Amino acid sequence: MSRKEKLILKLLNPGAVLTFHELESILFHLGYIEKTLGKTAGSRKAYVHEVSTHIIRIHKPHPQNEIKFYIKNYIISELKNQNLI
């Protein structure tokens, strides 16, 4: 099993703690690129799928680097709606 597959399984596991860097790796693997929002964006991040132009918008967690439970659920539902997982 590749590292990308392990990260996707970690995303789908409700008890697993996922870091922001791991989430970005998953999104990049699935064809998303980070869209720059400007100098005043702060912790807001947007990821656009290269083919379908689907957009995922999230806030980068701070001060911890762990993704919150509701963000994980949002990402899972968005990726399932796009038939990517």
C-alpha positions in Angstrom: 0.0 0.0 0.0 1.4 3.4 -1.0 1.7 6.4 1.3 -1.1 8.2 -0.6 -3.4 5.2 0.0 -2.5 5.2 3.7 -3.3 8.9 4.0 -6.7 8.4 2.4 -7.4 5.6 4.8 -6.3 7.9 7.7 -8.7 10.6 6.4 -11.6 8.1 6.3 -10.8 6.8 9.8 -13.0 8.8 12.2 -10.6 8.3 15.2 -7.4 9.2 13.4 -5.7 12.6 13.8 -4.9 14.2 10.5 -2.4 17.1 10.2 -2.9 20.0 7.8 0.2 18.9 5.8 -1.2 15.4 5.4 -4.5 16.9 4.2 -2.7 19.0 1.6 -0.8 15.9 0.4 -4.1 14.1 -0.1 -5.6 17.0 -2.0 -2.5 17.4 -4.2 -2.6 13.7 -5.0 -6.2 13.9 -6.0 -5.6 16.7 -8.5 -6.2 19.8 -6.5 -3.9 22.8 -6.6 -3.7 25.7 -4.1 -5.3 28.9 -5.3 -3.7 32.0 -3.9 -6.2 34.3 -2.3 -4.0 37.4 -1.9 -2.0 39.1 0.8 -4.9 39.5 3.2 -6.1 35.9 3.1 -4.5 34.9 6.4 -5.4 31.3 7.3 -8.0 30.9 4.5 -7.0 28.4 1.9 -8.7 27.4 -1.4 -7.9 24.3 -3.4 -9.2 24.0 -7.0 -9.4 20.7 -8.9 -7.5 21.0 -12.2 -10.0 19.1 -14.3 -13.4 19.8 -12.8 -12.6 23.2 -11.3 -14.3 22.1 -8.0 -13.2 24.3 -5.1 -12.6 23.3 -1.5 -12.3 26.2 0.9 -10.9 25.7 4.4 -9.1 27.5 7.2 -5.6 26.4 8.2 -5.8 25.3 11.8 -3.8 27.3 14.3 -2.0 27.2 16.7 -2.2 23.4 16.5 -1.7 21.7 13.1 -4.5 19.1 13.6 -7.5 19.1 11.4 -10.8 19.5 13.3 -13.4 16.8 13.1 -16.0 18.9 11.2 -13.4 19.9 8.6 -12.5 16.2 8.1 -16.2 15.4 7.5 -16.5 18.3 5.1 -13.5 17.2 3.1 -14.8 13.6 3.0 -18.2 14.6 1.8 -16.8 17.0 -0.9 -14.4 14.3 -2.2 -17.2 11.7 -2.2 -19.5 14.1 -4.1 -16.8 14.5 -6.7 -16.3 10.7 -6.9 -12.6 11.0 -5.9 -12.7 8.6 -3.0 
